[in-house]
Amino acid sequence: MRFYKIIIPILALAIMPTKSLSWGRMGHAVVAEIADQHLTPQAKKKLQQYLNGACIRTIASDADKYRAQWTIDLGFHPTNPDAARLKWLKKFDFTTPTNISPVSHSVTVNKNNKSYRTDNLNGAYINNCAYYVNLYGKKLKKEAATMDPQERRREISLIVHLIGDMHCPQHIVYIPNDSLKGGFDVTFKGKKTRYHAFWDTYVVVADATKDTLEYARGIDTATPREIKKICKGNIFKWVQKSAEDSWPAHKYQADDVLPDNAIEDFKPLAHSQLRNAGYRLAAFLNNIFK
């Protein structure tokens, strides 16, 4: 029973419509712009071919924009069997066009910050976008040239978006320490706001006076040696490192009053996560299309 008490709020939030969508359009565009600057010529050529001449920045937020439609197209079918699902999940009609993604936009880690390699934990569904990014990457590497163009574009779009999401502190679910993903109110400068929305939007949009290219250039400061170190490992190792780095953003709880300088305090973490996401996205795509 204890496990289900942990999983219930995670499941509820996984299917709940939300106005705070990860990094927002600005953040996802910045991640994609940084990645674009670190693609190999071969990968960039293939991606332009598969995206009809567009760059990955133009599809960076498609996974939010087309979330409901992609639910219909791909279906929402967790790998756990019907018998293992909670009662309300057994009755849930996954064919209805609701605002749930066919693939979670969050990632779950254990008490040691290690990523799971499944979306089925002891018979219950868990959020794990990295699991699907890994699957799509393997599929594209093997079948990209022969895939249906729409399916191929959708899976490239999901990879671009979800690698960004798994670096957003409020899209990391720490079991059992923090299962609410910022789904509570805090007060900032005298106004109540959703903590998730504060982190995803306020911190990033604080730099919105810059255009995407300028923003990306401003935080794309790592040396080649540093980038190699950042990109060491695989998708699941990246999740673990992202979770370790992001934990400070989870120090606030419901009804806390944030200090007036909270945005400035979080900017270094935000910028680090955005640029690391860009470097790792480039490495992931380079590996697929090399």
C-alpha positions in Angstrom: 0.0 0.0 0.0 2.8 2.4 0.8 4.1 2.2 -2.8 0.7 3.0 -4.3 0.4 6.0 -1.9 3.6 7.3 -3.5 2.5 6.5 -7.0 -1.0 7.9 -6.9 0.1 11.6 -6.9 2.6 10.9 -9.6 -0.1 9.3 -11.8 -2.5 12.0 -11.1 0.0 14.7 -12.1 1.1 12.7 -15.2 -2.4 13.0 -16.7 -3.4 16.3 -15.3 -3.6 19.3 -17.7 -1.1 21.9 -16.7 -0.4 25.5 -17.7 3.3 25.2 -16.7 4.9 23.2 -19.5 8.5 22.4 -18.6 11.0 25.1 -19.8 8.4 26.9 -21.8 8.9 27.8 -25.5 11.9 30.0 -24.7 13.8 27.4 -22.7 13.2 24.6 -25.2 14.2 26.9 -28.1 17.5 27.7 -26.2 18.2 24.0 -25.6 17.7 23.3 -29.3 19.7 26.3 -30.5 22.7 25.2 -28.3 22.3 21.6 -29.7 22.2 22.9 -33.2 25.5 24.6 -32.8 27.1 21.3 -31.7 25.7 19.0 -34.3 28.1 17.3 -36.8 27.6 18.3 -40.4 26.3 14.8 -41.1 23.7 14.9 -38.4 22.6 18.5 -39.3 22.2 17.5 -43.0 20.1 14.4 -42.1 17.9 16.4 -39.7 17.3 19.1 -42.2 16.3 16.4 -44.7 13.9 14.8 -42.3 12.5 18.1 -41.1 12.0 19.5 -44.7 14.7 22.0 -44.3 13.8 23.2 -40.8 16.2 23.3 -37.9 15.5 21.5 -34.6 14.6 24.8 -32.9 11.4 25.0 -34.9 10.2 21.7 -33.4 11.4 22.1 -29.9 8.0 22.7 -28.4 5.9 20.4 -30.7 5.6 17.8 -27.9 3.6 20.4 -25.9 1.8 21.9 -28.8 0.5 18.6 -30.2 0.2 16.7 -26.9 -3.5 15.8 -27.1 -3.3 14.8 -30.8 -0.2 12.7 -30.2 -2.1 10.9 -27.4 -4.6 9.8 -30.0 -2.0 8.9 -32.6 0.4 6.9 -30.4 -1.9 5.8 -27.6 -1.2 5.9 -23.9 -0.3 2.3 -23.0 1.9 1.8 -20.0 3.7 -1.5 -20.0 2.2 -2.7 -16.8 -0.6 -5.2 -17.3 -4.2 -4.3 -16.5 -4.3 -6.5 -13.5 -1.5 -4.4 -11.8 -3.2 -1.0 -12.5 -5.0 0.9 -9.8 -8.8 0.7 -9.9 -9.3 4.1 -11.5 -6.7 3.3 -14.1 -8.5 0.1 -15.0 -11.6 2.2 -15.8 -9.8 5.0 -17.6 -10.4 5.2 -21.3 -7.0 5.8 -22.8 -8.6 6.3 -26.2 -10.2 9.6 -25.3 -8.5 12.8 -26.5 -7.4 14.2 -23.1 -4.4 16.4 -22.3 -2.1 13.6 -21.4 1.0 12.9 -23.3 1.6 9.4 -24.8 5.0 9.8 -23.3 5.5 11.4 -19.9 7.4 14.7 -19.9 8.9 13.8 -16.5 11.5 11.4 -15.4 11.6 9.4 -12.1 14.7 8.6 -10.1 15.2 6.5 -7.0 16.6 7.6 -3.6 20.2 7.4 -5.1 19.1 9.6 -8.0 19.5 6.8 -10.4 17.2 6.6 -13.4 14.9 3.7 -14.0 15.1 1.9 -17.4 11.4 1.2 -17.6 8.0 2.8 -17.1 6.8 -0.1 -15.0 8.0 -0.2 -11.4 6.9 -3.2 -9.5 3.7 -3.3 -11.5 2.8 0.4 -11.4 3.3 3.0 -14.1 6.0 5.7 -13.4 7.0 8.8 -15.4 10.1 8.1 -17.4 10.6 10.2 -20.5 14.3 8.9 -20.7 13.0 5.4 -21.3 11.1 6.5 -24.4 13.9 8.8 -25.6 16.2 5.7 -25.5 13.7 3.6 -27.5 13.1 6.3 -30.1 16.9 6.8 -30.5 17.5 3.1 -31.2 14.6 3.0 -33.6 15.7 6.1 -35.5 19.3 4.9 -35.7 18.2 1.7 -37.3 15.1 2.7 -39.3 15.1 6.4 -39.9 15.6 6.2 -43.7 12.6 3.9 -44.2 10.2 5.3 -41.5 6.9 7.0 -42.3 7.9 10.8 -42.6 5.3 11.9 -40.0 6.2 9.3 -37.5 9.9 10.1 -38.0 9.3 13.8 -37.5 7.2 13.1 -34.4 9.9 10.9 -32.8 12.6 13.4 -33.5 10.4 16.1 -32.0 9.9 14.1 -28.9 13.6 13.5 -28.5 14.4 17.2 -28.9 11.7 18.2 -26.3 12.1 15.4 -23.8 15.9 15.7 -23.4 15.2 19.3 -22.5 12.5 18.2 -20.1 14.6 15.7 -18.2 17.0 18.6 -17.4 14.2 20.8 -16.0 14.4 20.5 -12.2 10.6 20.5 -11.8 10.3 17.6 -14.2 12.4 15.3 -12.1 10.4 13.1 -9.7 12.4 11.9 -6.7 10.9 8.7 -5.2 10.1 8.7 -2.4 11.4 12.1 -1.3 9.5 14.4 -3.6 6.6 13.1 -5.8 4.6 16.4 -6.3 6.8 18.0 -9.0 6.2 21.4 -7.7 2.4 21.0 -7.8 1.8 23.4 -4.9 1.5 27.1 -4.2 4.3 29.4 -2.9 4.4 33.1 -2.4 6.8 35.2 -4.4 6.9 39.0 -4.0 3.5 39.0 -2.3 1.8 36.9 -5.0 0.8 33.2 -4.9 2.1 31.1 -7.8 2.5 27.5 -8.6 6.0 26.5 -7.7 6.3 24.5 -10.9 5.3 27.6 -12.9 7.7 29.8 -11.0 10.6 27.5 -11.7 9.8 26.7 -15.3 8.7 30.1 -16.5 9.8 32.9 -14.2 13.4 31.9 -13.9 13.8 31.4 -17.7 11.6 34.3 -18.8 13.7 36.6 -16.5 16.1 36.6 -19.5 13.4 36.9 -22.1 14.6 40.4 -23.2 17.3 38.4 -25.1 16.4 36.6 -28.3 16.9 32.9 -28.5 20.2 33.0 -30.3 21.6 35.6 -27.9 20.4 33.7 -24.9 21.9 30.5 -26.2 25.2 32.1 -27.0 25.3 33.7 -23.6 25.2 30.3 -21.7 27.1 28.1 -24.3 30.4 28.7 -22.6 31.8 25.2 -22.0 35.1 24.2 -23.5 35.3 21.1 -25.7 36.9 19.2 -22.9 34.1 20.2 -20.5 31.4 19.3 -23.1 33.0 15.9 -23.5 32.8 15.4 -19.7 29.2 16.6 -19.6 28.2 14.2 -22.4 30.0 11.2 -21.0 27.7 8.2 -20.4 24.3 7.4 -21.8 20.8 8.8 -21.5 20.3 7.2 -18.0 23.6 8.5 -16.7 22.6 12.0 -17.8 19.3 11.7 -15.9 21.2 10.7 -12.7 23.6 13.7 -13.1 20.6 16.0 -13.9 18.8 14.8 -10.8 21.9 15.3 -8.6 22.3 18.9 -9.9 18.6 19.8 -9.7 17.9 18.7 -6.1 18.5 22.2 -4.7 15.4 23.5 -6.6 13.3 21.1 -4.6 14.0 22.7 -1.2 10.8 24.7 -1.0 7.5 23.2 0.1 3.8 24.2 0.0 3.0 27.7 1.2 6.7 28.7 1.5 7.5 32.4 0.9 10.3 32.6 -1.6 13.0 35.2 -1.1 12.8 38.2 -3.4 16.1 37.2 -5.0 14.9 33.6 -5.7 15.1 34.1 -9.5 18.7 35.3 -9.3 19.6 32.5 -6.9 18.3 29.9 -9.4 19.6 31.4 -12.6 23.0 29.6 -12.4 21.3 26.3 -12.1 18.8 27.1 -14.8 21.5 28.1 -17.2 23.7 25.1 -16.4 20.8 22.7 -17.0 19.7 24.4 -20.2 23.2 24.3 -21.7 23.9 20.7 -20.5 20.6 19.7 -22.1 21.8 21.3 -25.4 25.1 19.5 -25.3 23.6 16.2 -24.5 20.9 16.6 -27.1 23.5 17.2 -29.8 25.5 14.2 -28.6 22.4 12.0 -28.8 21.4 13.2 -32.3 25.0 12.9 -33.5 25.1 9.3 -32.4 21.8 8.6 -34.2 22.7 10.2 -37.5 26.5 9.7 -37.7 
